[in-house]
Amino acid sequence: MKRMIEDFLIISRLEEAKLELRREVFELHILLNELIQDFQLLKGHHDLQLQHDGQIYLYADRSKIAHVLVNLIGNAIK
């Protein structure tokens, strides 16, 4: 419930243009590997693996992308 409320607040701030995005270039697979390691520490009974071909660079707010990916991964393993 708390996460849902936070998500709504983030959306409303984006719509009001009050949320500042800190864009940077980063490699997506590095971020995903970090998140997978975190999930394995917290929920060690899941074997998460990342398979990819090549590197994907993003120019985006790394923490916002991480937040979205945490939600997706978390929902996938429930």
LOSE-769501 format. One record per atom (N, C-alpha, C): x, y, z; residue number from 1; residue in three letters. Coordinates in nm, 3 decimals. Example, Ala and Ser with C-alpha at 12.3 -4.5 7.8 and 13.67 -1.06 7.14 Angstrom:
@X:1.319, Y:-0.569, Z:0.780, pos:1, code:ALA
@X:1.230, Y:-0.450, Z:0.780, pos:1, code:ALA
@X:1.320, Y:-0.330, Z:0.780, pos:1, code:ALA
@X:1.285, Y:-0.225, Z:0.708, pos:2, code:SER
@X:1.367, Y:-0.106, Z:0.714, pos:2, code:SER
@X:1.290, Y:0.003, Z:0.787, pos:2, code:SER
//
This chain:
@X:0.083, Y:-0.119, Z:0.000, pos:1, code:MET
@X:0.000, Y:0.000, Z:0.000, pos:1, code:MET
@X:0.087, Y:0.126, Z:0.000, pos:1, code:MET
@X:0.192, Y:0.122, Z:0.083, pos:2, code:LYS
@X:0.282, Y:0.237, Z:0.092, pos:2, code:LYS
@X:0.347, Y:0.265, Z:-0.043, pos:2, code:LYS
@X:0.391, Y:0.159, Z:-0.111, pos:3, code:ARG
@X:0.456, Y:0.174, Z:-0.241, pos:3, code:ARG
@X:0.358, Y:0.233, Z:-0.344, pos:3, code:ARG
@X:0.232, Y:0.191, Z:-0.337, pos:4, code:MET
@X:0.133, Y:0.242, Z:-0.430, pos:4, code:MET
@X:0.111, Y:0.392, Z:-0.409, pos:4, code:MET
@X:0.105, Y:0.434, Z:-0.284, pos:5, code:ILE
@X:0.088, Y:0.576, Z:-0.253, pos:5, code:ILE
@X:0.209, Y:0.655, Z:-0.302, pos:5, code:ILE
@X:0.329, Y:0.602, Z:-0.279, pos:6, code:GLU
@X:0.450, Y:0.669, Z:-0.328, pos:6, code:GLU
@X:0.449, Y:0.681, Z:-0.479, pos:6, code:GLU
@X:0.405, Y:0.577, Z:-0.547, pos:7, code:ASP
@X:0.397, Y:0.580, Z:-0.693, pos:7, code:ASP
@X:0.299, Y:0.687, Z:-0.741, pos:7, code:ASP
@X:0.185, Y:0.698, Z:-0.674, pos:8, code:PHE
@X:0.089, Y:0.801, Z:-0.711, pos:8, code:PHE
@X:0.146, Y:0.941, Z:-0.689, pos:8, code:PHE
@X:0.220, Y:0.958, Z:-0.580, pos:9, code:LEU
@X:0.282, Y:1.088, Z:-0.555, pos:9, code:LEU
@X:0.385, Y:1.122, Z:-0.661, pos:9, code:LEU
@X:0.461, Y:1.024, Z:-0.703, pos:10, code:ILE
@X:0.561, Y:1.046, Z:-0.808, pos:10, code:ILE
@X:0.491, Y:1.084, Z:-0.938, pos:10, code:ILE
@X:0.384, Y:1.015, Z:-0.971, pos:11, code:ILE
@X:0.311, Y:1.046, Z:-1.095, pos:11, code:ILE
@X:0.253, Y:1.186, Z:-1.089, pos:11, code:ILE
@X:0.196, Y:1.223, Z:-0.976, pos:12, code:SER
@X:0.137, Y:1.357, Z:-0.965, pos:12, code:SER
@X:0.246, Y:1.464, Z:-0.973, pos:12, code:SER
@X:0.363, Y:1.439, Z:-0.916, pos:13, code:ARG
@X:0.472, Y:1.535, Z:-0.926, pos:13, code:ARG
@X:0.522, Y:1.547, Z:-1.070, pos:13, code:ARG
@X:0.527, Y:1.435, Z:-1.140, pos:14, code:LEU
@X:0.568, Y:1.439, Z:-1.281, pos:14, code:LEU
@X:0.468, Y:1.520, Z:-1.363, pos:14, code:LEU
@X:0.340, Y:1.499, Z:-1.338, pos:15, code:GLU
@X:0.237, Y:1.571, Z:-1.412, pos:15, code:GLU
@X:0.243, Y:1.720, Z:-1.383, pos:15, code:GLU
@X:0.279, Y:1.757, Z:-1.261, pos:16, code:GLU
@X:0.290, Y:1.898, Z:-1.225, pos:16, code:GLU
@X:0.427, Y:1.955, Z:-1.259, pos:16, code:GLU
@X:0.514, Y:1.871, Z:-1.312, pos:17, code:ALA
@X:0.651, Y:1.911, Z:-1.349, pos:17, code:ALA
@X:0.730, Y:1.959, Z:-1.228, pos:17, code:ALA
@X:0.700, Y:1.903, Z:-1.112, pos:18, code:LYS
@X:0.773, Y:1.940, Z:-0.990, pos:18, code:LYS
@X:0.882, Y:1.839, Z:-0.955, pos:18, code:LYS
@X:0.885, Y:1.729, Z:-1.024, pos:19, code:LEU
@X:0.983, Y:1.625, Z:-0.996, pos:19, code:LEU
@X:1.102, Y:1.645, Z:-1.088, pos:19, code:LEU
@X:1.217, Y:1.663, Z:-1.028, pos:20, code:GLU
@X:1.337, Y:1.686, Z:-1.106, pos:20, code:GLU
@X:1.399, Y:1.552, Z:-1.146, pos:20, code:GLU
@X:1.425, Y:1.537, Z:-1.273, pos:21, code:LEU
@X:1.490, Y:1.417, Z:-1.322, pos:21, code:LEU
@X:1.640, Y:1.443, Z:-1.332, pos:21, code:LEU
@X:1.717, Y:1.351, Z:-1.280, pos:22, code:ARG
@X:1.864, Y:1.360, Z:-1.288, pos:22, code:ARG
@X:1.911, Y:1.263, Z:-1.394, pos:22, code:ARG
@X:1.914, Y:1.310, Z:-1.515, pos:23, code:ARG
@X:1.950, Y:1.223, Z:-1.627, pos:23, code:ARG
@X:2.100, Y:1.203, Z:-1.635, pos:23, code:ARG
@X:2.138, Y:1.082, Z:-1.669, pos:24, code:GLU
@X:2.277, Y:1.046, Z:-1.687, pos:24, code:GLU
@X:2.284, Y:0.927, Z:-1.782, pos:24, code:GLU
@X:2.398, Y:0.905, Z:-1.841, pos:25, code:VAL
@X:2.418, Y:0.788, Z:-1.925, pos:25, code:VAL
@X:2.466, Y:0.674, Z:-1.837, pos:25, code:VAL
@X:2.401, Y:0.559, Z:-1.850, pos:26, code:PHE
@X:2.443, Y:0.441, Z:-1.774, pos:26, code:PHE
@X:2.411, Y:0.316, Z:-1.853, pos:26, code:PHE
@X:2.477, Y:0.206, Z:-1.816, pos:27, code:GLU
@X:2.455, Y:0.078, Z:-1.883, pos:27, code:GLU
@X:2.344, Y:0.002, Z:-1.810, pos:27, code:GLU
@X:2.245, Y:-0.037, Z:-1.885, pos:28, code:LEU
@X:2.129, Y:-0.103, Z:-1.826, pos:28, code:LEU
@X:2.166, Y:-0.235, Z:-1.760, pos:28, code:LEU
@X:2.253, Y:-0.314, Z:-1.821, pos:29, code:HIS
@X:2.285, Y:-0.446, Z:-1.763, pos:29, code:HIS
@X:2.358, Y:-0.432, Z:-1.629, pos:29, code:HIS
@X:2.433, Y:-0.326, Z:-1.610, pos:30, code:ILE
@X:2.500, Y:-0.305, Z:-1.481, pos:30, code:ILE
@X:2.396, Y:-0.277, Z:-1.373, pos:30, code:ILE
@X:2.300, Y:-0.191, Z:-1.403, pos:31, code:LEU
@X:2.193, Y:-0.163, Z:-1.308, pos:31, code:LEU
@X:2.114, Y:-0.290, Z:-1.276, pos:31, code:LEU
@X:2.080, Y:-0.366, Z:-1.380, pos:32, code:LEU
@X:2.006, Y:-0.490, Z:-1.357, pos:32, code:LEU
@X:2.084, Y:-0.589, Z:-1.272, pos:32, code:LEU
@X:2.213, Y:-0.603, Z:-1.296, pos:33, code:ASN
@X:2.295, Y:-0.692, Z:-1.213, pos:33, code:ASN
@X:2.295, Y:-0.648, Z:-1.067, pos:33, code:ASN
@X:2.303, Y:-0.518, Z:-1.043, pos:34, code:GLU
@X:2.300, Y:-0.467, Z:-0.906, pos:34, code:GLU
@X:2.166, Y:-0.501, Z:-0.839, pos:34, code:GLU
@X:2.058, Y:-0.481, Z:-0.912, pos:35, code:LEU
@X:1.926, Y:-0.510, Z:-0.856, pos:35, code:LEU
@X:1.907, Y:-0.658, Z:-0.830, pos:35, code:LEU
@X:1.956, Y:-0.741, Z:-0.921, pos:36, code:ILE
@X:1.947, Y:-0.886, Z:-0.902, pos:36, code:ILE
@X:2.024, Y:-0.929, Z:-0.777, pos:36, code:ILE
@X:2.142, Y:-0.873, Z:-0.756, pos:37, code:GLN
@X:2.219, Y:-0.905, Z:-0.635, pos:37, code:GLN
@X:2.143, Y:-0.865, Z:-0.510, pos:37, code:GLN
@X:2.080, Y:-0.747, Z:-0.514, pos:38, code:ASP
@X:2.000, Y:-0.702, Z:-0.399, pos:38, code:ASP
@X:1.885, Y:-0.798, Z:-0.372, pos:38, code:ASP
@X:1.813, Y:-0.838, Z:-0.476, pos:39, code:PHE
@X:1.701, Y:-0.931, Z:-0.459, pos:39, code:PHE
@X:1.748, Y:-1.065, Z:-0.404, pos:39, code:PHE
@X:1.863, Y:-1.113, Z:-0.450, pos:40, code:GLN
@X:1.912, Y:-1.241, Z:-0.402, pos:40, code:GLN
@X:1.953, Y:-1.233, Z:-0.256, pos:40, code:GLN
@X:2.001, Y:-1.118, Z:-0.211, pos:41, code:LEU
@X:2.032, Y:-1.101, Z:-0.070, pos:41, code:LEU
@X:1.904, Y:-1.100, Z:0.015, pos:41, code:LEU
@X:1.803, Y:-1.032, Z:-0.036, pos:42, code:LEU
@X:1.679, Y:-1.017, Z:0.040, pos:42, code:LEU
@X:1.587, Y:-1.138, Z:0.028, pos:42, code:LEU
@X:1.581, Y:-1.194, Z:-0.090, pos:43, code:LYS
@X:1.491, Y:-1.307, Z:-0.116, pos:43, code:LYS
@X:1.572, Y:-1.418, Z:-0.180, pos:43, code:LYS
@X:1.660, Y:-1.478, Z:-0.102, pos:44, code:GLY
@X:1.757, Y:-1.574, Z:-0.152, pos:44, code:GLY
@X:1.701, Y:-1.702, Z:-0.210, pos:44, code:GLY
@X:1.573, Y:-1.727, Z:-0.195, pos:45, code:HIS
@X:1.517, Y:-1.852, Z:-0.245, pos:45, code:HIS
@X:1.482, Y:-1.846, Z:-0.394, pos:45, code:HIS
@X:1.510, Y:-1.733, Z:-0.460, pos:46, code:HIS
@X:1.488, Y:-1.720, Z:-0.604, pos:46, code:HIS
@X:1.621, Y:-1.715, Z:-0.676, pos:46, code:HIS
@X:1.632, Y:-1.785, Z:-0.787, pos:47, code:ASP
@X:1.753, Y:-1.783, Z:-0.867, pos:47, code:ASP
@X:1.730, Y:-1.691, Z:-0.986, pos:47, code:ASP
@X:1.773, Y:-1.568, Z:-0.973, pos:48, code:LEU
@X:1.755, Y:-1.469, Z:-1.080, pos:48, code:LEU
@X:1.881, Y:-1.465, Z:-1.165, pos:48, code:LEU
@X:1.863, Y:-1.466, Z:-1.295, pos:49, code:GLN
@X:1.975, Y:-1.461, Z:-1.387, pos:49, code:GLN
@X:1.945, Y:-1.359, Z:-1.496, pos:49, code:GLN
@X:2.049, Y:-1.293, Z:-1.542, pos:50, code:LEU
@X:2.037, Y:-1.197, Z:-1.650, pos:50, code:LEU
@X:2.115, Y:-1.248, Z:-1.770, pos:50, code:LEU
@X:2.046, Y:-1.257, Z:-1.882, pos:51, code:GLN
@X:2.112, Y:-1.294, Z:-2.007, pos:51, code:GLN
@X:2.087, Y:-1.181, Z:-2.106, pos:51, code:GLN
@X:2.193, Y:-1.133, Z:-2.168, pos:52, code:HIS
@X:2.176, Y:-1.023, Z:-2.263, pos:52, code:HIS
@X:2.281, Y:-1.033, Z:-2.373, pos:52, code:HIS
@X:2.250, Y:-0.970, Z:-2.483, pos:53, code:ASP
@X:2.342, Y:-0.962, Z:-2.596, pos:53, code:ASP
@X:2.382, Y:-0.816, Z:-2.613, pos:53, code:ASP
@X:2.505, Y:-0.787, Z:-2.586, pos:54, code:GLY
@X:2.553, Y:-0.650, Z:-2.605, pos:54, code:GLY
@X:2.517, Y:-0.558, Z:-2.492, pos:54, code:GLY
@X:2.555, Y:-0.434, Z:-2.509, pos:55, code:GLN
@X:2.532, Y:-0.334, Z:-2.406, pos:55, code:GLN
@X:2.422, Y:-0.239, Z:-2.449, pos:55, code:GLN
@X:2.343, Y:-0.199, Z:-2.353, pos:56, code:ILE
@X:2.239, Y:-0.099, Z:-2.377, pos:56, code:ILE
@X:2.269, Y:0.019, Z:-2.288, pos:56, code:ILE
@X:2.287, Y:0.134, Z:-2.348, pos:57, code:TYR
@X:2.310, Y:0.257, Z:-2.275, pos:57, code:TYR
@X:2.181, Y:0.337, Z:-2.271, pos:57, code:TYR
@X:2.150, Y:0.389, Z:-2.155, pos:58, code:LEU
@X:2.032, Y:0.474, Z:-2.139, pos:58, code:LEU
@X:2.075, Y:0.612, Z:-2.096, pos:58, code:LEU
@X:2.002, Y:0.711, Z:-2.140, pos:59, code:TYR
@X:2.017, Y:0.847, Z:-2.089, pos:59, code:TYR
@X:1.886, Y:0.877, Z:-2.017, pos:59, code:TYR
@X:1.887, Y:0.855, Z:-1.886, pos:60, code:ALA
@X:1.765, Y:0.865, Z:-1.807, pos:60, code:ALA
@X:1.802, Y:0.886, Z:-1.660, pos:60, code:ALA
@X:1.700, Y:0.902, Z:-1.578, pos:61, code:ASP
@X:1.720, Y:0.911, Z:-1.434, pos:61, code:ASP
@X:1.740, Y:0.768, Z:-1.382, pos:61, code:ASP
@X:1.862, Y:0.737, Z:-1.343, pos:62, code:ARG
@X:1.897, Y:0.600, Z:-1.303, pos:62, code:ARG
@X:1.814, Y:0.551, Z:-1.186, pos:62, code:ARG
@X:1.791, Y:0.638, Z:-1.088, pos:63, code:SER
@X:1.716, Y:0.595, Z:-0.970, pos:63, code:SER
@X:1.569, Y:0.570, Z:-1.003, pos:63, code:SER
@X:1.512, Y:0.648, Z:-1.094, pos:64, code:LYS
@X:1.372, Y:0.625, Z:-1.133, pos:64, code:LYS
@X:1.360, Y:0.495, Z:-1.212, pos:64, code:LYS
@X:1.455, Y:0.469, Z:-1.302, pos:65, code:ILE
@X:1.455, Y:0.343, Z:-1.377, pos:65, code:ILE
@X:1.471, Y:0.226, Z:-1.280, pos:65, code:ILE
@X:1.559, Y:0.241, Z:-1.181, pos:66, code:ALA
@X:1.579, Y:0.136, Z:-1.081, pos:66, code:ALA
@X:1.450, Y:0.110, Z:-1.005, pos:66, code:ALA
@X:1.378, Y:0.215, Z:-0.970, pos:67, code:HIS
@X:1.251, Y:0.201, Z:-0.897, pos:67, code:HIS
@X:1.151, Y:0.121, Z:-0.978, pos:67, code:HIS
@X:1.140, Y:0.151, Z:-1.106, pos:68, code:VAL
@X:1.048, Y:0.078, Z:-1.195, pos:68, code:VAL
@X:1.089, Y:-0.069, Z:-1.204, pos:68, code:VAL
@X:1.219, Y:-0.093, Z:-1.222, pos:69, code:LEU
@X:1.267, Y:-0.231, Z:-1.235, pos:69, code:LEU
@X:1.248, Y:-0.311, Z:-1.106, pos:69, code:LEU
@X:1.268, Y:-0.248, Z:-0.992, pos:70, code:VAL
@X:1.244, Y:-0.316, Z:-0.863, pos:70, code:VAL
@X:1.097, Y:-0.358, Z:-0.854, pos:70, code:VAL
@X:1.008, Y:-0.269, Z:-0.895, pos:71, code:ASN
@X:0.865, Y:-0.305, Z:-0.892, pos:71, code:ASN
@X:0.835, Y:-0.421, Z:-0.987, pos:71, code:ASN
@X:0.891, Y:-0.417, Z:-1.108, pos:72, code:LEU
@X:0.867, Y:-0.524, Z:-1.205, pos:72, code:LEU
@X:0.922, Y:-0.658, Z:-1.157, pos:72, code:LEU
@X:1.046, Y:-0.657, Z:-1.109, pos:73, code:ILE
@X:1.109, Y:-0.781, Z:-1.061, pos:73, code:ILE
@X:1.034, Y:-0.833, Z:-0.939, pos:73, code:ILE
@X:1.005, Y:-0.743, Z:-0.847, pos:74, code:GLY
@X:0.932, Y:-0.782, Z:-0.726, pos:74, code:GLY
@X:0.798, Y:-0.845, Z:-0.757, pos:74, code:GLY
@X:0.725, Y:-0.787, Z:-0.850, pos:75, code:ASN
@X:0.595, Y:-0.843, Z:-0.890, pos:75, code:ASN
@X:0.613, Y:-0.977, Z:-0.961, pos:75, code:ASN
@X:0.718, Y:-0.990, Z:-1.038, pos:76, code:ALA
@X:0.741, Y:-1.115, Z:-1.113, pos:76, code:ALA
@X:0.772, Y:-1.232, Z:-1.022, pos:76, code:ALA
@X:0.837, Y:-1.208, Z:-0.909, pos:77, code:ILE
@X:0.874, Y:-1.319, Z:-0.822, pos:77, code:ILE
@X:0.772, Y:-1.346, Z:-0.712, pos:77, code:ILE
@X:0.666, Y:-1.270, Z:-0.708, pos:78, code:LYS
@X:0.561, Y:-1.293, Z:-0.607, pos:78, code:LYS
@X:0.481, Y:-1.415, Z:-0.640, pos:78, code:LYS
//
